[in-house]
Amino acid sequence: MLFRLLSLLLILLALPYEPALAVDRAQVEKQFQQWLVKEIWPEARAAGVRRPTFDAAFSRVSLNWDLPDLVPPGSKTASPRRQRQAEFGAPGRYFNRGSVDGATSMGRRMAKRHATALRQTERRTGVPGRIILAIWGRESGYGQVKIPHNVFEVLGTKGFMSRRADYFRQELIAALQIAEAAHAPGQVMRSSWAGALGQPQFMPSSFLKFAEDGDGDGRADIWRSEADTIASIGGYLAQHGWDKTRDWGFEVSVPASVSCSLEGPDQGLSIREWEARGIRRSSGRAFPAHERDGVAYLMMPAGRNGPAFLVTPNFYVLKDYNKSDLYALFVGHVGDRIQFGVRDFRGAWGRVDSMLRSDVATMQRGLERRGHDVGGADGLAGFKTRRSIGRWQEATGRRTTCFPSAALLADLSR
């Protein structure tokens, strides 16, 4: 129960809610219903959707004004205040005790309960069962987190009046194709606030490409079937390039002689070369012999303020599932806890300054003015931002931390 509540809390905290601007909602609702008939139905019909399927999908569906990032017809497009002013969270929060322990303990139970499906999927795809379990746990609490929304209401609303309307319109057509193929239970497909479906949280287009029938009943039911969920997650990772000969990564100690600005997937070296620079596994154990000639990448999600890792290309396959470094790290770590019983990271998450995302974006723009590539001033400190901070610190004779701080904000905002 605790894990479920924590998972729900994380979902709510991640929701960049912004109420829609004041408009004539009744008039906009009429426009929405006309849009469905005049624009979406012809497109759906061309994609193979029959009229009864279309009508069932949109029966009793109206605009959901509580969704984020809405731009009603006639309103001014503006940057959402919540995203601009939201707090920039310390990376260590992602690994809170409840989430890690809950995903691990339930993952071990699921490993026993679904041993056959996991073994079959691992044999077919090469993706370890522990990795599949960790993704399943993170996405939906192993199916226990309630998936609250009607996907046609979500994607209809967002396809009609959101900042990424074209993207969500395409996902809406894909959702109708799923309904036409009768994969989902009943007539209503449940999704997240962003339109992600079922226990693996696939967007509809990803469902069409990667969802699999794991229990042999002829449907890919990622809402109710654990076997289909397991097969679909494994198939997704395999098709995105998972290498069964490699692990995802290793926690390491990084000596002061190795710059934190060497982070990133475009600065890879063999593990043997990293060793020559003084990097060692934090556990004190040797790197596996078969890994030492393979390429690895330095990953320091909190710069010098937290644990460090050498990650393999499989880490970036995990990022294909979710673009966050912390997500991929959580999955790898929880998977290792499930199967190998590893403990917490040996490197501690240090204290970092409390800042707003707008503050981080200001820092990013300051770095851009100084010629650094931060990957966009979005208020999120990805590896490009972290290493750009490190390079600027090195160039200006400052202590190199590779992470945002209030002191750096004052200097970079000038």
Secondary structure, DSSP 4 states (H G I P E B T S, - for coil): -HHHHHHHHHHHHH----PPPP--HHHHHHHHHHHIIIIIHHHHHHTT--HHHHHHHHTT----TTSSSB--TTSPP---HHHHHSEE--GGGGG-HHHHHHHHHHHHHHHHHTHHHHHHHHHHH---HHHHHHHHHHHHTTTTS---EEHHHHHHHHHHHBTTHHHHHHHHHHHHHHHHTT-SSSS--EE-TT--BTTTTB-HHHHHHH---SSSSSS--TTT-HHHHHHHHHHHHHHTT--TTS-SEEEEE--TTS-GGG-STTS-EEHHHHHHTT-EETTSPPPPGGGTTSEEEEE-TTGGGS-EEEE-HHHHHHHHHS--HHHHHHHHHHHHHHHH---S-SS-------EEHHHHHHHHHHHHHTT---S-SSS---HHHHHHHHHHHHHTT-----S--HHHHHHHT-
